[in-house]
Amino acid sequence: MHRLQTRLSIVRHGQTDWNLATRIQGRTDIPLNSTGRAQAAETGLLLLKRSRSGAAPSLDGGLTPSASGWEKIVSSPLDRAAETARIIAGELGLPRPEIIDDLTERHHGHIEGLTFAERQRQFPNGMPVPGLESRQQVLDRVLPALGRVAEEFPGDAVLVVCHGGVIGTLIRYLTDGVRPHPDEIIANGSVHDFLWRDGRLELEHFDATIRGFAENTHYSG
């Protein structure tokens, strides 16, 4: 029997000072800066416009029918995601976001706090990083968490606010590693559309930004 699908629109949090300084955050709880709060509000207004139009992007860039708005917003427990979620909820008139611990960012162990350049010097490509959470470990906690949300809201649309490392892991998993391309980044405030259908997550639209047209403040780990 075919089960109802749930739309999961996953948002990356707004900018932090560590994003701006190209420092790897991981589980380190860095708050939004003023730019990040403005990005969150802008994303909320974009989502409100989408809600009113009753449409959302498809994987090929077209428009597909969508639920008229979102039923719920959930968030990672880290402050940069939780505040982004609260700002978006305010723009959309949604209740206070629910915090889901398993949506937290990928743990980056000994490279947290390093800039991208420092990370490359101290741990060149291929060198193990103590404490680094594997992509499979990220999937093992995030996919069941998304499944539980989908089961709670069958046939509805839910907003999920989390992190670049989580979103990048999901994109890689669902595209067999093809995306993100080397020149694609997951920008702060970007919105990526997924469906949970028949017990599986499917990618509908990857809201990629081309690196050459954005600040280099995004770590895809």
C-alpha positions as semicolon CSV with decimal commas, in nm:
position;residue;x (nm);y (nm);z (nm)
1;M;0,000;0,000;0,000
2;H;0,139;0,339;-0,097
3;R;0,199;0,564;0,202
4;L;0,167;0,941;0,210
5;Q;0,484;1,134;0,137
6;T;0,619;1,410;0,359
7;R;0,805;1,709;0,222
8;L;1,114;1,801;0,421
9;S;1,265;2,137;0,329
10;I;1,608;2,147;0,494
11;V;1,762;2,488;0,563
12;R;2,123;2,568;0,646
13;H;2,157;2,813;0,937
14;G;2,261;3,176;0,886
15;Q;2,616;3,304;0,896
16;T;2,834;3,310;1,208
17;D;3,162;3,489;1,276
18;W;3,339;3,155;1,237
19;N;3,182;3,109;0,893
20;L;3,313;3,452;0,802
21;A;3,662;3,363;0,928
22;T;3,646;3,024;0,748
23;R;3,675;2,836;1,079
24;I;3,535;2,484;1,102
25;Q;3,258;2,480;1,360
26;G;3,134;2,124;1,395
27;R;2,968;2,085;1,736
28;T;3,123;2,407;1,870
29;D;2,824;2,625;1,957
30;I;2,889;2,953;1,774
31;P;2,596;3,199;1,754
32;L;2,466;3,382;1,450
33;N;2,613;3,721;1,366
34;S;2,404;4,014;1,240
35;T;2,443;3,897;0,880
36;G;2,324;3,551;0,980
37;R;2,012;3,689;1,147
38;A;1,934;3,892;0,834
39;Q;1,986;3,581;0,621
40;A;1,745;3,385;0,842
41;A;1,480;3,655;0,805
42;E;1,535;3,663;0,427
43;T;1,496;3,286;0,410
44;G;1,177;3,310;0,615
45;L;1,033;3,564;0,370
46;L;1,133;3,343;0,076
47;L;0,960;3,045;0,235
48;L;0,651;3,257;0,305
49;K;0,639;3,351;-0,063
50;R;0,670;2,984;-0,159
51;S;0,399;2,893;0,088
52;R;0,158;3,144;-0,060
53;S;0,233;3,035;-0,415
54;G;0,175;2,669;-0,325
55;A;0,481;2,558;-0,518
56;A;0,833;2,434;-0,449
57;P;1,135;2,364;-0,672
58;S;1,181;2,024;-0,830
59;L;1,517;1,856;-0,894
60;D;1,523;1,978;-1,254
61;G;1,460;2,339;-1,151
62;G;1,090;2,345;-1,239
63;L;0,795;2,380;-1,003
64;T;0,599;2,098;-0,845
65;P;0,282;2,115;-0,636
66;S;0,342;2,156;-0,266
67;A;0,141;2,163;0,053
68;S;0,012;2,514;0,122
69;G;0,267;2,599;0,387
70;W;0,456;2,408;0,653
71;E;0,303;2,230;0,947
72;K;0,606;2,238;1,172
73;I;0,967;2,351;1,206
74;V;1,236;2,143;1,376
75;S;1,597;2,229;1,446
76;S;1,938;2,114;1,553
77;P;2,010;2,202;1,918
78;L;2,309;2,423;1,830
79;D;2,234;2,792;1,881
80;R;2,311;2,903;1,524
81;A;2,048;2,662;1,389
82;A;1,795;2,709;1,669
83;E;1,800;3,090;1,635
84;T;1,768;3,060;1,256
85;A;1,466;2,835;1,310
86;R;1,307;3,078;1,556
87;I;1,348;3,368;1,314
88;I;1,199;3,167;1,027
89;A;0,913;3,048;1,249
90;G;0,834;3,409;1,332
91;E;0,818;3,503;0,964
92;L;0,588;3,208;0,889
93;G;0,369;3,230;1,198
94;L;0,471;2,881;1,312
95;P;0,499;2,766;1,675
96;R;0,836;2,762;1,847
97;P;1,068;2,511;1,675
98;E;1,112;2,164;1,820
99;I;1,473;2,078;1,902
100;I;1,595;1,739;1,780
101;D;1,937;1,644;1,913
102;D;2,016;1,403;1,628
103;L;2,008;1,691;1,377
104;T;2,322;1,846;1,527
105;E;2,624;1,919;1,310
106;R;2,884;1,659;1,220
107;H;3,144;1,635;1,495
108;H;3,479;1,747;1,353
109;G;3,699;1,652;1,645
110;H;4,048;1,805;1,644
111;I;3,986;2,031;1,344
112;E;3,708;2,231;1,510
113;G;3,820;2,592;1,542
114;L;4,078;2,565;1,264
115;T;4,054;2,766;0,945
116;F;4,032;2,571;0,619
117;A;4,398;2,649;0,550
118;E;4,507;2,543;0,900
119;R;4,312;2,220;0,867
120;Q;4,491;2,140;0,542
121;R;4,833;2,211;0,691
122;Q;4,779;2,011;1,010
123;F;4,576;1,726;0,857
124;P;4,655;1,699;0,484
125;N;4,417;1,501;0,263
126;G;4,402;1,141;0,375
127;M;4,538;1,198;0,725
128;P;4,295;1,072;0,992
129;V;4,142;1,341;1,213
130;P;4,093;1,231;1,575
131;G;3,730;1,265;1,679
132;L;3,596;1,325;1,327
133;E;3,248;1,174;1,289
134;S;3,222;0,962;0,975
135;R;2,961;1,039;0,713
136;Q;2,802;0,700;0,782
137;Q;2,770;0,789;1,150
138;V;2,596;1,112;1,049
139;L;2,353;0,918;0,830
140;D;2,291;0,664;1,105
141;R;2,149;0,932;1,333
142;V;2,004;1,187;1,088
143;L;1,803;0,956;0,861
144;P;1,608;0,793;1,150
145;A;1,543;1,140;1,296
146;L;1,400;1,263;0,964
147;G;1,198;0,943;0,937
148;R;1,040;1,004;1,278
149;V;0,946;1,358;1,177
150;A;0,795;1,230;0,851
151;E;0,595;0,962;1,034
152;E;0,453;1,228;1,266
153;F;0,341;1,447;0,974
154;P;0,242;1,217;0,684
155;G;0,127;1,409;0,379
156;D;0,244;1,742;0,524
157;A;0,545;1,970;0,483
158;V;0,804;2,027;0,756
159;L;1,097;2,268;0,776
160;V;1,424;2,134;0,914
161;V;1,701;2,375;1,015
162;C;2,047;2,226;1,054
163;H;2,401;2,242;0,916
164;G;2,617;2,230;0,606
165;G;2,792;1,909;0,712
166;V;2,459;1,732;0,761
167;I;2,307;1,861;0,438
168;G;2,623;1,782;0,242
169;T;2,625;1,427;0,378
170;L;2,262;1,375;0,274
171;I;2,327;1,519;-0,075
172;R;2,632;1,296;-0,126
173;Y;2,441;0,990;-0,007
174;L;2,141;1,051;-0,233
175;T;2,348;1,133;-0,544
176;D;2,606;0,854;-0,499
177;G;2,874;1,112;-0,434
178;V;2,816;1,305;-0,757
179;R;2,710;1,624;-0,579
180;P;2,800;1,871;-0,449
181;H;3,032;1,934;-0,744
182;P;3,373;2,084;-0,652
183;D;3,248;2,433;-0,738
184;E;2,917;2,398;-0,548
185;I;2,863;2,513;-0,191
186;I;2,577;2,489;0,057
187;A;2,526;2,855;0,136
188;N;2,402;2,997;0,465
189;G;2,023;3,026;0,451
190;S;1,989;2,795;0,149
191;V;1,683;2,566;0,126
192;H;1,705;2,208;-0,005
193;D;1,392;2,005;-0,080
194;F;1,351;1,638;0,002
195;L;1,065;1,389;0,014
196;W;1,023;1,109;0,264
197;R;0,834;0,840;0,072
198;D;0,785;0,471;0,147
199;G;1,039;0,480;0,427
200;R;1,314;0,644;0,222
201;L;1,453;0,993;0,172
202;E;1,456;1,133;-0,182
203;L;1,620;1,450;-0,312
204;E;1,393;1,687;-0,503
205;H;1,601;2,005;-0,528
206;F;1,960;2,087;-0,430
207;D;1,987;2,464;-0,380
208;A;2,354;2,481;-0,476
209;T;2,551;2,805;-0,498
210;I;2,847;2,828;-0,736
211;R;3,161;2,898;-0,536
212;G;3,286;3,170;-0,768
213;F;2,981;3,384;-0,696
214;A;2,983;3,362;-0,317
215;E;3,214;3,435;-0,029
216;N;3,442;3,146;0,054
217;T;3,286;3,093;0,398
218;H;3,152;2,744;0,350
219;Y;3,310;2,418;0,457
220;S;3,148;2,119;0,288
221;G;3,265;1,865;0,547
